Every structure is written in structure tokens, then in C-alpha cells.
Amino acid sequence: MPADPPPLTPDCASCAGLCCVALPFAKSADFAASKPAGTPCTHLAADFRCTIHERLRPSGWSGCTVFDCHGAGQHLTQHTFGGRDWRAHPELRAPTFRAFPVLLHLHELLRYLTEAAERAPRSLYEETEAARARVAALTAYGPDELFAVDIAAERARANPVLTRVSEAIRAALPGPRTDHRGADLFAAHLRGADLRAANLRGAHLIGADLRGADLRGADVTGADFRGADLRAADLGGALFLLPSQLRAARTDGVTRASPFGE
């Protein structure tokens, strides 16, 4: 891996509030109001801090509490623009707000590929590391180059690699290895379920009862755990588990989970 890889965990103090400005959101159960892309949230202070950070959920902004830029915000602010921000330098508004959504997707993809490279069996390491290095190189692009990146194509290129790594790892693990990829498990009763080494990529688990479930070694790439009850669940060794997925769910001191890099 390169000596100075881009950051993959957010550091809001080194960012310029990009998630609160560049991205749009619609009024819903997750957001109390709508906001177009490129317009600062009304709760964004002059120093880029959130004025309701301590009461986001009760104020109707739960969507903010589970957002994760995977380090894209501070990378764009500090690396791409050398610490200059869009407020002090109005000429940076347009390139910043165009580049951030692209870099956001690249950092998420890089986070998955970095974990895959760390955990891949020897037979898959070379191709996995090559895929990781390719995406890492893209994150170093300038704003105009970033805007031209085809995110869909990059995901299509990386997904087969991620899938092969996942299958190889899970094939060597004990468990039923059930396939629930993309399954509609909304509010499903899965309390105590044996989901060891299961394929839960893209599964819809909103509001599911997973109390005490065994998800060790499960692939949870993109699984939607909003409102899911993961109290006492075991996600030890789960593949591609993001901290934001846990924040979206209900957990307790018995929930066992350790997202990669945490």
C-alpha cells in the first residue's frame, strides 16, 4: 500500500462542512427539511460546526447521525484544495460541490477494497491490491478529473473482485452460509437466527429483529440495518461492515461488532 493512503475515517474538524452543503436531502423520516445540493444546511455555523449536533435525532435529523464520508470531506478540503475552503474562496464553491459526491463514492469503494486486500486469501491478493491501488489513485485526482470519473463503471470493475474475496473467505468459515443477497427482510423475525457466513449484500433489514442473531463472517455490504434490533447480536468478523450501519441500528453493550479499521 502507498506510504500515505487517503484517510478513510472522517475528521470533521479538518473539513469545511461539505456533507452539510454539497449534498441534497429530501424531507423524510431521516431529514426534517429538504435542501438542494450546493446550499448550506440552515444548521451549519460559520465555523462549519453543526449547531444542533447534540440533538440531531430528537430534532428529526437522524439521517445526519448515520452519514459517513469515509474521509472524503477532509481529503478534498486539505489535500485537493490545500486547506482552502469554499467560504473564504468563493471560486472553489462550484468545483468543491461537484467533486465531493464523486470523491465520497470513491472513498467508500476504497474502504471496501482496502478491507478486501487486508483479508483476501493469497490467491486473490494480487488482483485485489491492484483494484485497491487503482481506486486510491483516482482519489488523488484534481476536481475536474474527479468530476469526470465514471463511478458506475468503477463499481462494476471492483464488485467482482469484492465478491470473489467474500466468497473465498466465507467458504472457509463454518455455518449455513445462506444466500440472502438483496432479500426483502423488512421487519423480519430473525431473533437468534444462524446467519454465519451468510450473503447479506444489499439485503433490506429495516426494522428486522436480529436480537441474539449470529452474523459472524456474514457479508453485509450495503445491507440496510436502519431500525434493526441488533442487541446481543454477534457480527464478529462480518465482511464490509461500516460504522454507519451500526449507528443506524439498535445495539447494546452485548452487541459484538468490530468494523474494519475501527
Buried (B, 14 or more C-beta within 10 A) or exposed (E): EEEEBBBBBBBBEBBBBBBBBBBEBEEEEBBBEEBEEBBBBEBBEEEBEBEBBEEBEEEBBBBBEBBBBBBBBBBBBBBBBEEBBBBEEEEBBEBBBBBBBBBBBBBBBBBBBBBBBBBBEEEBBEBBBEBBBBBBEBBBBEBEEBBEBEBEEBBEBBBEBBBBBBBBBBEEBEBEBBEBBEBEBBBBEBBEBBBBBBBBBBBBBBBBBBBBBBBBBBBBBBBBBBBBBBBBBBBBBBBBBBBBBBBBBBBEEEBBBEBBEE
